[in-house]
Amino acid sequence: MNLLYTDVETDLRASVRDLLTDRAQPAAVLARCETDQPYDLDLWRELVGLGATSLHVPEELGGQGASVRETAVVMEELGRFVAPVPFLGSAVLATTALLGCKPSNEVRELLGAIGDGSTIATLALSLATAPGSTTPDTIRSGSGLSGRIRSVADARVADVLVVPAQGQDGLELHAVPVAQQGVTVTPATSLDLTRPIADVTLDGATSTPLAGPESAESAVDSALWTGAGLLASEQLGIAEWCLDTTVAYLKDRNQFGRPVGSFQALKHRLADVWQDLVLARAVARNAADDPGQLAASMAKSLCSTVAVHAAEECVQLHGGIGMTWEHPAHLYLKRAKADSIALGTAGRHRQLLAPHANITA
């Protein structure tokens, strides 16, 4: 196992960071969040052009033939900029669920459409759903799919919903076009302004079957586990920005005739964040290198705590300016808080880890 970044990953990071530096500066992200169009779909199309939306899709299925490690690098940079793009829903959750299905023509076509940017998809489950706890809110009957799914990430801009539904013989996976009668997407209040959520209501919606009971459950579970592991990389990016920005601010901010960062108490607080960050990077890279359940739970449980701590310190150590709406620190705190709930809380993942350490309740 090698947790160091390869030359390919370093070049990919540079390309993505250059793009986000041009298109996703904090002031621009904050201004967009105040409109009725919080997503930057022009930036999304630029990411598609880089091939970032199909990195871990095999070449024979129309993807880049890379691995989860490369997708994790993109997630780090998106976290560093809290970029308002539907990457988690479309390029991670929906794509990974499709990769767990038999590669039928329908699956291949949808994967290709997601990869070339002609379609945005998302997995129609609550963003708070933890791996191993999938209980579909949708049922399939003779009239189509019906049910209500709350708090779906990236549903507001999705063209297709990948919907787990309860059929007669077990869990099934269906592709549901949003632009039809019987599908209603209602924006919901989201703590994270840069990743809006929505409630989805299906009332006899027509769909295309993607997987039956023989593979649907494993496909959805794989998407949730992979998503949890990759979300740790996003949390790593959040923490890195918070630490770098706070260090730079404390070097420039003067009080009592000297830089604020020269005070020992503040140095200790920053050192604690840096130490947490080093450990978080190790477990996040481990989850990207070995996207299994154990690695994902370790990464998600630790990085959730580290990202929130780093964001809280960022707000506090910026003093009064850190509490204002104009400073982007609150965007990072809200993303860190929302990510700590998404795809299983830190406490839930520690419960999943407990049996591996022979810990019982």
N, C-alpha and C positions, 0 to 999 in steps of 0.2 A: 504494500500500500504506500502511495506517495501523495502526501497532502500538499506538496508544493505546486505552484501554478506552472503549467507547461508554457512553452513559447507560444503555442497556438492560443491558449487561454489568455495569455498576456496581450497578444495582438487583438483578440476579440474584445477584451476589456477596453483597450485603447480606442477601438472603433466606436463602441457603445458609449463610452464616456465622452468622446468628442461630440457625438451626436446630441447627447443629453445636455452637455455644456452649452451648446448652441440653442437648443430648443426647450429646455426644461429648467431654466434658472428659477430660483425660489419665488422671485417677484411675479414671474409669468405664471407659475403653478398656482400661486395664491390668488392672482387676479382671475384665473380660469375657474377656480373653485367657487367664486362669488357669482358665477353666471349659471344659466340653466343648461349649459353644456360643459360639465366638468371634465369630460374625457377629451384628450388631445388626439383625435383620430389622424391628423396629419403626421404627428410623431409616430403613431402606430404604423402607418404605412412606410415610414422611413425604417422602422425596425424590421418590417417585413422585407424591405429591400436589402437589408443586411443578412437576411436568412435567419434572424434570431428567433423567429416564431416556429421553426420546425427543426431545431438543432438535434434533439434526441429521437427524431423520426428516422427510421432506416431509409436508405436511398431507394430500395425497391418499393417503398411506399410513398416516394416523392419528397422525402426529407433530406436533411444534410448529412445524415449518417454519423453524427457525432455521438456524444453521450450526455448523461445527466450533468456531468461536471461542467460542460460548457453552458448548459442552461442555468446552472447555479451561478456562474460568473455574471450572466445577464441579470439575474435576480439581485445579486449584490449591487450592481450599478443602479438598477431601478429603485432599490431601497435607498441608496445614497441620495437620489434626487427626488424621492417620493413621486415618481413619474405617474401621471394619471392616464395609464393605458391598461387595456384589458388583458394583460399578459398572464396573470395567474389563472383567470377563468378559461381563456382560450388556448394559450400555448402550453399550459401545464395541466390543469385539471381535465378539460375536455379532451385534449390530445392524448393524455396518458390513458384515459378511460377507453378511447378508441383503439389504442395500441393493444389493449387487453382483449379486444374482440377478435373473432375470426376475420381475416382480411378479405371480406366480401367486397363486391363492387361498390356497395353503398358506403362501407367504411373507408375504402380507398378514396372514393370521390370526396368525402367530407374531409379527410385528412389533407388531401391536396388543396381543397378550397381554403382550409385554415392556413396552410403553409404559404399559399400565394397571396393571402390577404383579401381574397374576394368574399370570404365569410368570416364572421366573428362568432365563436361558439362559447358556451359555458356549460358547466355541469350543474344541473338543476337540483342542487342540494343546499341546505342552509350552510353559510360559510362557517358556522360554529360546529358543524358536524365533525366529530372525531373519528379517526380510522377505527374500523371494527365495530362501529355502532350505527350502520346504515339501516334506517327504517324508512322505506319510501312513503312519501305523503301523497303519492299518485297511484291510481289503480287503472288497469286497462279493462274496458268492457267492450261490448259490441258496438257502442257508439263512439269509441275512441278513448283518449286519456282524460281523466278527470282528477282534480285535486288542487291543493294550494300549498306552495312551497314558499316559506318565508326567508327573507334575508339572503337572497342569492347574489353572489358577487358577479359583477359585470353583466348582469341580465339587461340593464338599461340599454346597452348598445349591441346586444347579441342578435344575430340573424337566425341562429339555430340553437335550440336548447337540447342538450344531451340529458335525457330524463330517465332516471331509474323508476320503474313502475312495477307494481305487484300484479302479476298475471295469474292465471288459473294454476299454473304449475310452479310458480316461484318468481323470483326477481327477473325482470327483463330490462333491456336498455333500448331506448327509442330516440330517434332524432325528430325533433318537433320544430318546424319552421315557425318563427314568431309572427310573421305577417300573414295571419289567417284568423278567421272568426274562431272563437273558442280559446284564444290565448290573450291574456291580459297581463301586462307588466306594469306594476304600480310602484313608483319610487318610494322608498322608505327612508326614514331619518337614519343617517349613518354618522357614527362618531368620527370615522375617517373620511374627511372631505375629498381625499384623493382616490378613494376606492369606494364609490357609491354602491349601495345594495338596493335590491328591489324585491317585492313580493310577486310571485308568479302564480296566476290562477289559470288552470286548464279546465275547460268545460266541453268535453267531447272533442278534443283537438285531434286532428289527424296526424299520423306519425309514420316514420319509416323504421321498422325493426332493425336493430343493430346486433343484438345478442340476446340469446335465450337464457333460461335458468342454468344451463351448463357452464356459462362463462361470465354472465352479467355481474354476479356478486364479486367474483375475483377481480373483474375489470374495474369496478367502482372502488373496491378496497385498495387496489394498486394505485389508483388515481389519488386517493386520500393520503396514503402513506408517502407517495412520491411528493405530493403537494406539501405535506407537513415538513418533510426533509428539506425541500427547496425553500420553503418559507423561512427556515432558519437562516439561509443565505441572505434573504432580503433583510431579516432582522440584523444580521451582521453589517450590512451596508448602512442601515439606519444608525447603528451604534457608532460606526466609523465616522460618519458625517458629524454626529453630535460631539464626539470627542475632538475631532480636528477643528471644528468651528469654535468650540469653547476654548481650546488652547490658543487659537489665534486671537480670539477676543481678549482673553486675559493677559496676553502679551502686550496688547495695545492700550487697554483700559488702565488709566492711572488714577490712583487714589492715595491720599496722604503722601504725595510726592514721589510715588514709586509705582511700577506696574503691579496691578492686582495679582497677577500670576506669580509674583515673587514671594507671596505670603505662604508660609509652610503649610498651614491648614488646607489651603486650596490645592497646593501641590499634592498633598496626600490624597485628597478626593479624586483628583485627576489620575493619580497613579493607580488607585483602586479600579477606576473605570478601565484604564489601559490593561491592567492585569486580567480583568474579566473579559476584555475584548480578545486578548490572545487565546484564552481558553475557548471562547465562543468560536473563533475562527477555526480552531482545530476540530471541534465537533461538527461544525457546519461543513467543513471540507470532507470530513469522514462520511457524513451523510450523503454528500454528493458523489463520493468515490464508491460507496457501497450503500445504495439506496434501499436498505432493508429496514425491517420494523425496529430492530434494536437501535440502529444508528439514527433513524429518524426520530424516535422518541427521546433519545439522549440529546440530540441537537435542538429539537423543538422546545423541550423543557428548559434547557439552559439558556438558549438564545432569547427566549421570550422574556426571561428575567433580566438578562443583560441589556437588551434593547430598551426596555422600560426604564431601567436604572440610568442608563446613559442619557436618555431623553429628559428624564427628570432633572438630572444634574445640569444638563444643557440649559434648561429653562431657569433653574435657580441661580447658576453661576453667571448668567447674563444679567442678573439683577432686574431692574425695572423694565428694561427694553425686552427682556425675555418673556415678559408677561403680556406684551402688546400683540394685537392682531397683525400689525405690520411686519413683525419679525417672524420668520418661518419656523421658529422652534416649536410652536404649537402643532404644526402639521406633522412633525416627526414624533412628537409625543402621542398624538392621536393615532398615527399609523402604528406606532409601537404598541399602544394599548389594544387597538383592534386586532393586530397580528397575534397578540398574546392570547386572544380568545379564539381566533380562527383555527379551524382544523384540529381542535383539541387544546385545552388550556395546559399550562405547565403542570398543574396538579393532576390532570387526567393522564398525561403522558408519564408522570412519575408512578402513577398507579399501574400503568402498563409495564413499566420497568421493574416494579417491585418483585414479581415472581422470579426474574432473572437473578436477583440478588438474594433469593430465599427469604424475602420479607413478606409476611402475611399480616392482614389486618387483625 
